[in-house]
Amino acid sequence: MRKMLAFVLSLVVLGCKAPKENKELAQKVLSNQQFDAVKKKALAVIETGFNAGDGYREVWIRDYNTFIELSAEVYPPEELKENLLVFFRMQGDDGNIIDGFTPAEAITKEETDFSYFELEPRYAGHKNTVETDQETSLIQAVYKYVKTTGDRTILDAKIGDKTVAERMAWAIQFLMDKRFSKEYGLIWGATTADWGDVQPEHGWGVDIDGNTHRAIDIYDNAMLIIALDNMLELLPDLTDQWLPIRRQLAKNAKNHLWDGKAQKFIPHIYLDGSPFPEDFNENEIYYFGGTAVAIEAGLLSREEIKVSIDEMVSRVKQAGAGSIGLTLYPPYPEGYFENQIMNPEYSYQNGGDWTWFGARMIQQLVKYGFVEDAYQQLLPMTDRVIKNDGFYEWYTVDNKPEGSGTFRGSAGVLYTAILNFEEWANSHIE
């Protein structure tokens, strides 16, 4: 009797559902016609190319990383592999990885913010130096390619005087050499809004310069931890060198960036002072995307994940937004970012609602057993794909679509989230 009571109590504490409830939810998932429709639309979008979406000419690595698995459903492995090899052929002399590549003939004389590489003359490369996720995105994409296709030959492909395996480690070393804070034991980037790619100090805001305020955030460091996990699974011979670093990064991220009292990640640790007014309390802001990626990196306990999803749902209601794809809440006040794409509040990465990150949180909720929460929070995302007949880049606070209508990153993460649900449902339907 005591054992049975303990078992029932453990289900309550852990948020697990009884078998009957699991079966009922599994039936809902498998009978949801929207899911099939969204998957078909995702496949149709992905068949049309590898750029981020309409309005973008580049193949961006942070985007490609989130739809390469979906691309594997419709493209041969060699084509997916070639895209990855282009990034390695355009790797910098210090090991850095570009953001994206564009056919060289498409670049005009007036466009000077591009780089050219002897090993890959067909393309021009662009790097947003504000970000610190290009290297980690590429390693994660290689991992997904190998796991999806089973093709490990990419790791031995020789590019110049290095193999891809060696170049992956070199990319990580770039972060340790050029973007590592010894004081905190974490990597830094420019100040951005959560996972964003725009700094506040001036109009365009994509290049580190004399105006930049260097900052440490959870998104960049969680991406690095995931990349290290991926690299070590593919290349176990590197374990002795990199596993201790991975463990220390995880420890430092939790110690320095997790606010245990508030049960949330702080937005930034500033290395050169904040770009915002002294009386602005930035720590009131909740970063949705960085939290989701931190969960993927294994940085939060199951109890902390439950607190996180409940907080996300609460803040979505406070904002009046459409889904937990909400970038952050509350948003930065209007004018705090000079780039007008971030103004007014709830624009773009300043409180825009991005399925591109919201669906990643869904994936983690399924993984950690919060399936009912995941199902309820996924429905607004699939609803608007059907309603708006597309995978839009982001949504306004009143749920109106903005940006590219064929945003492949959104299609990729939403497709994967639905597959995660279906896998779970098929294992609980009997």
C-alpha positions as CSV (number, residue, x, y, z in Angstrom):
1,M,0.0,0.0,0.0
2,R,2.8,2.4,0.9
3,K,4.6,1.6,-2.3
4,M,1.5,2.3,-4.3
5,L,0.9,5.6,-2.5
6,A,4.5,6.6,-3.1
7,F,4.1,5.8,-6.8
8,V,1.0,7.9,-7.1
9,L,2.6,10.8,-5.3
10,S,5.7,10.6,-7.6
11,L,3.4,10.9,-10.6
12,V,1.9,14.0,-9.1
13,V,5.2,15.5,-8.1
14,L,6.8,14.8,-11.5
15,G,3.8,16.0,-13.5
16,C,3.3,12.5,-15.1
17,K,0.0,11.5,-16.4
18,A,-1.8,8.2,-15.7
19,P,-1.9,5.7,-18.5
20,K,-5.5,6.5,-19.4
21,E,-4.8,10.2,-19.7
22,N,-1.7,9.4,-21.8
23,K,-3.8,7.3,-24.1
24,E,-6.4,10.0,-24.5
25,L,-3.8,12.7,-25.3
26,A,-2.1,10.3,-27.7
27,Q,-5.4,9.8,-29.6
28,K,-5.7,13.6,-29.8
29,V,-2.3,13.9,-31.2
30,L,-2.7,11.2,-33.8
31,S,-6.1,12.4,-34.9
32,N,-5.1,16.1,-35.2
33,Q,-5.6,16.8,-38.9
34,Q,-3.8,20.2,-38.6
35,F,-0.6,18.3,-37.8
36,D,-0.7,16.4,-41.1
37,A,-1.6,19.6,-43.0
38,V,1.3,21.5,-41.3
39,K,3.8,18.8,-42.1
40,K,2.7,18.8,-45.8
41,K,3.1,22.5,-46.0
42,A,6.5,22.3,-44.4
43,L,7.7,19.8,-46.9
44,A,6.4,22.0,-49.7
45,V,8.3,25.0,-48.4
46,I,11.5,23.1,-47.9
47,E,11.5,21.8,-51.5
48,T,12.0,25.3,-52.8
49,G,15.6,25.9,-51.5
50,F,18.0,26.5,-48.7
51,N,17.9,30.2,-48.2
52,A,16.2,31.4,-45.0
53,G,12.9,32.3,-46.8
54,D,11.5,34.6,-49.4
55,G,13.2,38.0,-49.0
56,Y,16.5,36.3,-48.2
57,R,19.1,35.4,-50.8
58,E,21.7,33.9,-48.3
59,V,22.0,30.4,-46.9
60,W,22.4,31.2,-43.2
61,I,23.9,28.7,-40.9
62,R,21.8,29.5,-37.8
63,D,18.7,28.9,-40.0
64,Y,20.1,25.9,-41.9
65,N,20.8,24.2,-38.6
66,T,17.1,24.3,-37.8
67,F,15.8,22.9,-41.0
68,I,18.5,20.5,-42.2
69,E,16.6,17.5,-40.8
70,L,13.5,18.6,-42.7
71,S,15.6,19.1,-45.8
72,A,16.7,15.5,-45.5
73,E,13.2,14.4,-46.3
74,V,13.3,15.9,-49.8
75,Y,17.0,16.3,-50.8
76,P,19.7,13.7,-51.4
77,P,22.4,13.6,-48.7
78,E,25.1,14.9,-51.1
79,E,23.2,18.2,-51.5
80,L,22.9,18.7,-47.8
81,K,26.5,17.8,-47.3
82,E,27.7,20.2,-50.0
83,N,26.0,23.2,-48.2
84,L,27.8,22.3,-45.0
85,L,31.1,22.0,-46.8
86,V,30.7,25.5,-48.3
87,F,30.8,26.9,-44.7
88,F,34.0,25.0,-43.9
89,R,35.6,26.1,-47.2
90,M,34.8,29.7,-46.1
91,Q,36.2,29.3,-42.6
92,G,38.3,32.2,-41.5
93,D,42.1,32.1,-40.8
94,D,41.3,32.1,-37.1
95,G,38.7,29.4,-37.3
96,N,35.6,31.6,-37.3
97,I,32.5,30.6,-39.3
98,I,30.6,33.0,-41.4
99,D,26.8,33.6,-41.1
100,G,25.9,32.9,-44.6
101,F,26.9,32.6,-48.2
102,T,25.5,34.1,-51.4
103,P,26.4,33.5,-55.1
104,A,29.3,35.9,-55.8
105,E,27.7,37.1,-59.0
106,A,24.7,38.4,-57.0
107,I,26.9,40.9,-55.0
108,T,27.0,44.4,-56.4
109,K,30.1,46.7,-56.2
110,E,28.3,48.8,-53.6
111,E,28.0,45.9,-51.2
112,T,31.3,45.9,-49.4
113,D,30.5,44.0,-46.3
114,F,31.3,40.6,-47.8
115,S,34.3,38.3,-47.6
116,Y,35.8,36.1,-50.3
117,F,37.7,32.8,-49.9
118,E,40.2,31.0,-52.2
119,L,38.8,27.6,-51.3
120,E,35.3,28.6,-52.3
121,P,35.3,31.2,-55.2
122,R,31.6,30.6,-56.1
123,Y,30.3,32.5,-53.1
124,A,30.6,35.6,-51.1
125,G,30.4,35.3,-47.3
126,H,28.9,37.6,-44.7
127,K,29.5,37.5,-40.9
128,N,27.5,39.3,-38.4
129,T,30.1,39.8,-35.6
130,V,27.5,40.7,-33.1
131,E,26.4,37.1,-32.9
132,T,28.4,34.3,-31.3
133,D,26.4,31.3,-32.6
134,Q,27.7,30.7,-36.1
135,E,30.4,28.2,-35.1
136,T,28.1,26.3,-32.8
137,S,25.2,26.3,-35.3
138,L,27.5,24.7,-37.9
139,I,28.6,21.9,-35.6
140,Q,25.1,21.2,-34.6
141,A,24.1,21.1,-38.2
142,V,26.9,18.6,-39.0
143,Y,25.7,16.5,-36.1
144,K,22.1,16.5,-37.4
145,Y,23.3,15.6,-40.9
146,V,25.2,12.6,-39.7
147,K,22.4,11.4,-37.4
148,T,19.8,11.9,-40.1
149,T,21.6,10.4,-43.1
150,G,24.1,8.0,-41.4
151,D,26.9,9.5,-43.5
152,R,30.0,10.0,-41.4
153,T,32.2,10.5,-44.4
154,I,31.7,14.3,-44.1
155,L,33.9,14.2,-40.9
156,D,36.9,13.0,-43.0
157,A,36.4,15.3,-45.9
158,K,39.6,17.2,-46.6
159,I,39.3,21.0,-47.0
160,G,42.6,22.7,-47.6
161,D,45.0,21.2,-45.0
162,K,42.3,20.2,-42.5
163,T,39.5,17.6,-42.3
164,V,36.0,18.7,-41.4
165,A,36.5,17.0,-38.0
166,E,39.6,19.2,-37.4
167,R,37.8,22.3,-38.6
168,M,34.9,21.7,-36.1
169,A,37.4,21.7,-33.2
170,W,39.1,24.7,-34.7
171,A,35.8,26.6,-34.8
172,I,35.3,25.9,-31.1
173,Q,38.8,27.0,-30.4
174,F,38.1,30.3,-32.1
175,L,35.4,30.9,-29.5
176,M,37.8,30.0,-26.7
177,D,40.5,32.2,-28.1
178,K,38.4,35.2,-29.2
179,R,35.1,35.2,-27.3
180,F,36.0,33.7,-23.9
181,S,35.8,35.7,-20.6
182,K,38.3,34.2,-18.2
183,E,36.6,36.1,-15.3
184,Y,33.3,34.2,-15.8
185,G,34.4,31.2,-17.7
186,L,31.8,31.8,-20.4
187,I,31.7,33.1,-24.0
188,W,30.5,36.6,-24.8
189,G,29.0,38.5,-27.7
190,A,27.6,42.0,-28.3
191,T,24.5,43.0,-26.4
192,T,21.4,41.7,-28.1
193,A,17.8,41.0,-27.3
194,D,17.9,37.3,-26.2
195,W,19.0,35.3,-29.2
196,G,18.9,38.3,-31.5
197,D,21.4,39.6,-34.0
198,V,21.1,43.4,-33.6
199,Q,23.0,45.5,-31.0
200,P,21.4,48.6,-29.6
201,E,24.1,51.2,-30.1
202,H,23.6,52.3,-33.7
203,G,21.4,52.0,-36.8
204,W,22.3,48.7,-38.5
205,G,23.9,47.1,-35.5
206,V,25.4,43.9,-36.9
207,D,29.1,44.6,-36.4
208,I,31.1,44.8,-33.2
209,D,32.9,48.1,-33.1
210,G,34.0,50.8,-30.7
211,N,30.4,51.4,-29.6
212,T,29.7,47.8,-28.6
213,H,29.0,46.7,-25.1
214,R,30.2,43.2,-24.7
215,A,27.9,40.9,-22.8
216,I,27.5,37.3,-21.7
217,D,24.1,35.7,-22.2
218,I,22.5,32.2,-21.8
219,Y,21.7,31.7,-25.5
220,D,25.3,31.8,-26.8
221,N,26.6,29.6,-24.0
222,A,23.8,27.0,-24.2
223,M,24.5,26.8,-28.0
224,L,28.2,26.1,-27.2
225,I,27.3,23.4,-24.7
226,I,25.0,21.7,-27.2
227,A,27.7,21.9,-29.9
228,L,30.3,20.4,-27.6
229,D,27.9,17.5,-26.8
230,N,27.3,17.0,-30.5
231,M,31.0,17.1,-31.4
232,L,32.0,14.7,-28.6
233,E,29.4,12.2,-29.7
234,L,30.7,12.3,-33.2
235,L,34.4,12.5,-32.3
236,P,34.9,10.7,-28.9
237,D,38.7,10.9,-29.3
238,L,38.3,14.6,-28.3
239,T,36.7,13.8,-25.0
240,D,39.7,14.3,-22.8
241,Q,40.3,17.8,-24.2
242,W,36.8,19.1,-24.4
243,L,34.6,17.4,-21.9
244,P,36.1,19.2,-18.9
245,I,35.5,22.5,-20.7
246,R,32.0,21.5,-21.4
247,R,31.3,20.6,-17.8
248,Q,32.8,23.9,-16.6
249,L,30.8,25.9,-19.1
250,A,27.6,24.3,-17.8
251,K,28.5,24.9,-14.2
252,N,29.5,28.5,-14.9
253,A,26.3,29.2,-16.9
254,K,24.1,28.0,-14.1
255,N,26.1,29.8,-11.4
256,H,26.4,33.2,-13.1
257,L,23.3,33.4,-15.3
258,W,20.5,31.5,-13.5
259,D,18.7,33.6,-10.9
260,G,17.7,31.0,-8.4
261,K,15.4,33.3,-6.4
262,A,13.5,34.5,-9.5
263,Q,13.8,31.1,-11.2
264,K,14.9,32.6,-14.5
265,F,18.0,33.5,-16.5
266,I,19.3,37.1,-16.2
267,P,19.5,38.8,-19.6
268,H,23.2,39.8,-19.5
269,I,26.4,40.0,-17.6
270,Y,28.1,43.2,-18.9
271,L,31.9,43.2,-19.4
272,D,32.1,46.9,-20.4
273,G,29.0,48.4,-18.8
274,S,25.4,48.4,-20.1
275,P,24.2,50.4,-23.2
276,F,21.0,51.1,-21.4
277,P,20.0,53.9,-18.9
278,E,21.2,53.4,-15.3
279,D,17.6,53.4,-14.0
280,F,16.5,50.6,-16.3
281,N,16.0,47.3,-14.6
282,E,16.8,44.8,-17.4
283,N,16.5,41.8,-15.1
284,E,12.7,42.2,-15.2
285,I,12.9,40.9,-18.7
286,Y,12.3,37.2,-19.3
287,Y,14.2,35.6,-22.3
288,F,12.1,32.9,-23.8
289,G,14.4,31.7,-26.6
290,G,17.5,31.5,-24.5
291,T,15.6,29.5,-21.8
292,A,14.4,27.0,-24.4
293,V,18.0,26.5,-25.7
294,A,19.3,26.2,-22.1
295,I,16.8,23.4,-21.5
296,E,18.1,21.7,-24.7
297,A,21.6,22.0,-23.3
298,G,20.5,20.2,-20.1
299,L,21.0,23.2,-17.8
300,L,17.7,23.0,-16.0
301,S,16.2,20.4,-13.7
302,R,12.8,19.0,-14.5
303,E,11.3,21.1,-11.7
304,E,12.9,24.2,-13.1
305,I,11.6,23.4,-16.6
306,K,8.1,23.2,-15.2
307,V,8.6,26.6,-13.5
308,S,9.9,28.0,-16.8
309,I,6.9,26.8,-18.9
310,D,4.5,28.1,-16.4
311,E,6.3,31.5,-16.3
312,M,6.3,31.6,-20.1
313,V,2.5,31.0,-20.3
314,S,1.9,33.6,-17.6
315,R,4.0,36.3,-19.5
316,V,2.3,35.5,-22.8
317,K,-1.0,36.2,-21.2
318,Q,0.3,39.4,-19.7
319,A,1.6,40.5,-23.1
320,G,-1.6,39.4,-24.9
321,A,0.6,37.5,-27.4
322,G,-0.2,34.5,-29.5
323,S,2.3,31.8,-28.3
324,I,5.3,31.0,-26.2
325,G,7.3,32.0,-29.3
326,L,7.3,35.4,-27.7
327,T,11.0,36.5,-27.8
328,L,10.9,38.2,-24.4
329,Y,8.7,40.0,-22.0
330,P,8.5,42.8,-21.1
331,P,10.0,44.3,-24.2
332,Y,12.8,46.9,-24.2
333,P,11.2,50.4,-24.2
334,E,10.9,52.0,-27.6
335,G,14.1,53.8,-28.6
336,Y,16.5,51.5,-26.6
337,F,17.6,50.0,-29.9
338,E,18.5,52.4,-32.6
339,N,17.8,50.0,-35.4
340,Q,14.1,50.8,-36.2
341,I,13.3,47.1,-36.9
342,M,13.3,46.8,-33.1
343,N,10.8,49.6,-32.6
344,P,8.1,50.1,-31.4
345,E,7.8,47.5,-28.6
346,Y,6.9,44.0,-29.7
347,S,8.7,44.5,-33.0
348,Y,11.0,41.8,-34.5
349,Q,13.3,40.4,-31.8
350,N,12.0,43.0,-29.2
351,G,9.0,41.0,-28.2
352,G,8.0,39.6,-31.6
353,D,6.5,36.1,-31.5
354,W,8.8,33.5,-33.3
355,T,7.7,30.0,-33.9
356,W,11.4,29.4,-34.8
357,F,12.1,29.4,-31.1
358,G,8.7,28.6,-29.6
359,A,8.7,25.2,-31.3
360,R,12.1,24.4,-29.8
361,M,10.5,24.8,-26.4
362,I,7.8,22.5,-27.5
363,Q,10.4,19.8,-28.4
364,Q,12.0,20.1,-25.0
365,L,8.6,19.8,-23.2
366,V,7.9,16.6,-25.0
367,K,11.4,15.3,-24.3
368,Y,11.0,16.0,-20.5
369,G,7.5,14.6,-20.3
370,F,5.4,17.8,-20.1
371,V,3.3,16.6,-23.0
372,E,0.0,18.1,-22.1
373,D,1.7,21.5,-21.6
374,A,3.4,21.0,-25.0
375,Y,0.3,20.1,-26.8
376,Q,-1.7,23.1,-25.5
377,Q,1.2,25.5,-26.4
378,L,1.8,24.0,-29.8
379,L,-1.8,24.5,-31.0
380,P,-1.6,28.3,-31.5
381,M,1.5,27.8,-33.7
382,T,-0.2,25.2,-36.0
383,D,-3.4,27.2,-36.0
384,R,-1.7,30.2,-37.5
385,V,0.2,28.2,-40.1
386,I,-3.2,27.0,-41.4
387,K,-4.9,30.4,-41.0
388,N,-2.2,32.4,-42.8
389,D,-1.2,29.6,-45.2
390,G,2.5,29.9,-44.5
391,F,5.4,29.7,-42.1
392,Y,5.9,33.4,-41.2
393,E,9.1,34.7,-39.8
394,W,7.4,36.3,-36.7
395,Y,4.1,37.5,-35.4
396,T,3.0,40.8,-33.8
397,V,1.7,40.8,-30.2
398,D,-1.8,40.6,-31.7
399,N,-0.8,37.6,-33.8
400,K,-0.5,39.2,-37.2
401,P,2.1,37.7,-39.5
402,E,5.3,39.6,-40.4
403,G,8.4,39.0,-42.5
404,S,9.0,36.0,-44.8
405,G,6.0,33.8,-45.4
406,T,8.3,30.9,-46.2
407,F,10.6,31.0,-43.2
408,R,12.2,27.6,-43.4
409,G,13.5,27.7,-39.8
410,S,10.0,27.9,-38.5
411,A,8.9,25.1,-40.8
412,G,11.8,22.9,-39.7
413,V,11.4,23.2,-35.9
414,L,7.6,22.9,-36.1
415,Y,7.9,19.8,-38.3
416,T,10.3,18.3,-35.8
417,A,8.0,19.2,-32.9
418,I,5.1,17.4,-34.5
419,L,7.2,14.3,-35.2
420,N,8.2,14.3,-31.5
421,F,4.6,14.3,-30.6
422,E,3.7,11.6,-33.0
423,E,6.5,9.4,-31.7
424,W,5.4,9.9,-28.2
425,A,1.7,9.2,-29.1
426,N,2.5,6.0,-31.0
427,S,4.3,4.7,-27.9
428,H,1.3,5.5,-25.6
429,I,-1.7,4.6,-27.8
430,E,-1.7,0.9,-26.7
